[in-house]
Amino acid sequence: PLPLNSYFSFVMQSPKAFEGDRGQRVYYASSAPPKFTTDNYKTVLFSEGIGRSFMNSLTVTIPATVIPILIAAFAAYALAWMRFPGRALLIAVIIGLLVVPLQMSLIPLLKLYNGVGAFFGMPSKTYLGIWLAHTGFGLPFAIYLLRSYIAGLPREIMESARIDGASDFEIFVKIVLPLSFPVLASFAIFQFLWVWNDLLVAMVFLGTEADQIVLTAKLNALLGSRGGDWEILTTSAFVTIIVPLIVFFSLQRYFVRGLLAGSVKGG
């Protein structure tokens, strides 16, 4: 074979005129053995800002998962086992809220939040705003799912606890919560995945500043700036999905059990 530089010092001649403006193209392809390295992960986590966005997503997702679970658990117990005026109407309203599209309520909710924030002198783009937004969007499904499960718990346990002098709060903390752990874990998976993969609510309530941008918004920005660097994009995508995979496989043994129990039992 000819040396490499000989391929770039040639003259093409022909007794006839060449057709077209360009001559025949010459391609050179070189292959290199695969190399296993973590350089792409170092670039993504420390140079592209994915590391900061990763922490921002955790800051948004963890409270936005815990807060609706706490509120929905108390509300579900009250709607399942406590009698008070307007209980049936409140249940109907909660079920009706399940069909309200997020996009339809996003702008009115943002105006309300900005109005309250301006009244109290609070900044508009804060973590508190996005926590409240995700809590509001996740509560109807959480209350519906938890109430269906809690209403199916044995009545004899509740009555025995009341005979022994236990209050509603003690029954809820010592009996209902331990028995409801499967359905709590099921909703935690749903809520965590939804908040972690959210882009619209995060951009509306949190913005796209470097110190607040979440992981999905940062990955969306990389599609525009590093669209040709597929190795950077695939590494960023893997960093994005690793946490949801850990959460799902950690709680997946409770997932099917909690969903089936909540869908079959009802009160």
C-alpha positions in Angstrom: 0.0 0.0 0.0 1.0 3.6 -0.6 2.1 5.9 2.2 -0.6 8.1 3.6 0.7 11.3 2.1 0.6 9.9 -1.3 -3.2 9.8 -1.3 -3.3 13.6 -1.1 -0.7 14.4 -3.8 -2.3 13.1 -7.0 -3.4 14.7 -10.3 -6.5 13.5 -12.1 -6.3 13.9 -15.9 -8.7 13.0 -18.7 -8.7 13.6 -22.5 -12.3 14.7 -22.1 -13.7 17.5 -20.1 -14.9 16.6 -16.6 -18.6 16.8 -16.1 -19.8 18.9 -13.3 -18.0 21.4 -11.1 -16.3 18.8 -8.9 -14.2 15.8 -9.5 -14.5 12.3 -8.0 -14.4 12.4 -4.2 -11.9 10.4 -2.3 -12.7 9.1 1.2 -10.5 7.8 3.9 -11.9 5.9 6.9 -9.8 4.9 9.9 -10.9 2.6 12.7 -9.8 2.6 16.3 -10.3 -0.1 18.9 -13.0 0.6 21.5 -11.9 2.3 24.7 -13.8 2.0 27.9 -13.5 5.2 29.8 -15.5 7.5 32.2 -14.4 10.7 30.5 -17.8 11.4 29.1 -19.4 11.2 32.6 -16.7 13.5 33.9 -17.5 16.0 31.1 -21.2 15.8 31.7 -21.2 16.0 35.5 -18.5 18.7 35.9 -18.2 20.6 32.6 -21.8 20.7 31.2 -23.6 21.7 34.4 -25.5 18.4 34.7 -24.2 17.9 38.2 -25.8 21.1 39.4 -29.0 20.3 37.5 -29.0 16.8 39.1 -29.0 18.3 42.6 -31.7 20.8 41.6 -33.9 18.0 40.4 -33.4 16.2 43.7 -34.3 19.4 45.6 -37.5 19.7 43.6 -38.5 16.0 43.5 -38.0 14.8 47.1 -40.2 17.4 48.8 -42.7 17.3 45.9 -43.1 13.6 46.6 -43.2 13.7 50.4 -45.5 16.6 50.9 -48.5 15.3 48.8 -48.1 11.9 50.5 -48.4 13.4 54.0 -51.4 15.6 53.1 -53.2 12.8 51.1 -52.7 10.3 53.8 -54.5 12.5 56.4 -57.2 13.4 53.9 -57.8 9.8 52.8 -58.2 8.6 56.4 -60.7 11.5 57.1 -62.7 10.7 54.0 -62.7 7.0 54.6 -63.4 6.7 58.4 -64.6 10.0 59.7 -68.2 11.3 59.3 -68.7 15.1 58.7 -71.0 17.3 56.6 -70.1 17.6 52.9 -68.0 14.4 52.9 -69.7 12.9 49.8 -69.5 16.2 48.0 -65.8 16.6 48.8 -65.1 13.0 47.5 -66.9 13.9 44.3 -64.9 17.1 43.8 -61.6 15.2 44.3 -62.6 12.6 41.7 -63.7 15.3 39.3 -60.3 17.0 39.7 -58.7 13.8 38.2 -59.8 14.8 34.7 -58.6 18.4 34.8 -55.7 18.8 32.4 -52.5 20.2 33.8 -52.1 22.6 30.9 -55.5 24.2 31.5 -54.9 25.0 35.2 -51.2 26.0 34.9 -51.6 29.6 33.9 -54.4 30.4 36.5 -52.3 28.8 39.1 -49.2 30.7 38.2 -51.2 34.0 38.3 -52.5 33.2 41.7 -49.1 32.3 43.0 -47.5 35.4 41.6 -50.3 37.5 43.1 -49.8 36.0 46.5 -46.1 36.3 46.2 -46.3 39.9 45.3 -48.6 40.6 48.2 -46.1 39.1 50.7 -43.0 40.4 48.8 -41.8 37.0 47.8 -39.8 36.3 44.6 -41.7 34.5 41.8 -39.2 31.8 40.9 -38.6 29.8 44.1 -38.6 26.1 45.1 -41.6 26.7 47.3 -43.7 27.6 44.2 -42.8 24.4 42.3 -43.3 22.2 45.5 -46.8 23.7 45.9 -47.6 23.2 42.2 -46.6 19.6 42.1 -48.4 19.0 45.4 -51.6 20.5 43.9 -51.4 18.5 40.7 -50.6 15.2 42.6 -53.1 15.4 45.4 -56.4 14.3 43.6 -54.9 11.0 42.5 -53.1 10.5 45.8 -56.3 11.0 47.9 -58.3 8.8 45.5 -55.8 6.0 45.6 -55.2 6.1 49.4 -58.8 6.5 50.3 -59.7 3.4 48.2 -57.1 1.4 50.1 -57.8 2.8 53.6 -61.5 2.3 53.3 -60.9 -1.4 52.7 -59.0 -1.9 55.9 -60.8 -4.2 58.5 -63.4 -2.2 60.5 -62.8 -4.5 63.5 -59.3 -3.1 64.0 -60.6 0.5 64.1 -63.4 -0.4 66.5 -61.1 -2.3 68.8 -58.7 0.6 68.9 -61.6 3.0 69.7 -62.8 0.8 72.5 -59.3 0.8 74.0 -59.5 4.6 74.0 -57.3 5.5 71.0 -58.0 8.8 69.2 -58.3 9.2 65.5 -54.7 10.5 65.3 -53.4 7.5 67.2 -55.4 5.1 65.0 -54.0 6.8 61.9 -50.4 6.8 63.0 -50.2 3.4 64.7 -52.6 1.3 62.6 -53.5 2.9 59.3 -50.1 4.1 58.2 -48.2 0.8 58.8 -51.0 -1.1 57.0 -51.0 1.4 54.1 -47.3 1.2 53.3 -47.8 -0.7 50.0 -50.1 1.9 48.5 -48.0 4.7 49.9 -45.0 3.2 48.1 -47.0 2.8 44.9 -48.0 6.5 44.8 -44.4 7.5 45.8 -43.2 5.8 42.6 -45.8 7.5 40.4 -45.2 11.0 41.9 -41.4 10.7 41.9 -41.3 9.6 38.3 -43.7 12.3 37.2 -41.9 15.1 39.0 -38.4 13.9 38.0 -39.4 13.8 34.3 -41.4 17.0 34.3 -40.2 19.9 32.1 -43.2 22.2 31.7 -44.0 22.9 35.4 -40.3 23.3 36.2 -39.8 25.9 33.4 -42.9 27.8 34.4 -42.4 27.9 38.2 -38.7 27.7 38.5 -37.2 29.2 35.3 -34.0 28.3 33.4 -31.4 30.1 35.4 -28.1 28.1 35.9 -28.6 27.8 39.6 -32.2 26.6 39.4 -32.5 24.7 36.1 -33.6 21.1 36.5 -32.1 18.0 34.8 -34.8 17.7 32.1 -34.5 21.4 31.1 -30.7 21.1 31.0 -30.8 18.0 28.8 -33.2 19.9 26.5 -30.7 22.7 26.3 -27.9 20.3 25.4 -30.0 19.0 22.5 -29.6 22.4 20.9 -26.0 23.2 21.9 -24.5 19.6 21.7 -26.8 18.0 19.2 -24.0 16.5 17.2 -22.1 15.1 20.2 -24.1 11.9 20.6 -21.8 10.6 23.3 -22.5 13.6 25.5 -26.3 13.3 25.0 -26.4 9.5 25.7 -24.3 10.0 28.8 -26.6 12.8 30.0 -29.7 10.6 29.3 -28.3 7.8 31.4 -27.6 10.1 34.3 -31.2 11.3 34.0 -32.7 7.8 34.2 -30.5 6.3 36.9 -32.3 7.8 39.9 -35.8 6.7 38.7 -34.5 3.2 38.1 -33.1 3.0 41.6 -36.4 4.3 43.1 -38.5 1.9 41.0 -36.5 -1.2 41.7 -36.3 -0.3 45.4 -40.1 -0.1 45.8 -41.3 -2.4 43.0 -42.3 -5.2 45.3 -44.9 -2.9 46.8 -46.0 -1.5 43.5 -48.4 -4.1 42.1 -49.7 -5.1 45.6 -50.6 -1.5 46.5 -52.3 -0.8 43.1 -54.4 -4.0 43.2 -55.4 -3.5 46.8 -56.5 0.1 46.1 -58.4 -0.8 42.9 -60.3 -3.8 44.3 -61.3 -2.6 47.7 -63.5 0.4 48.2 -65.9 2.0 50.7 
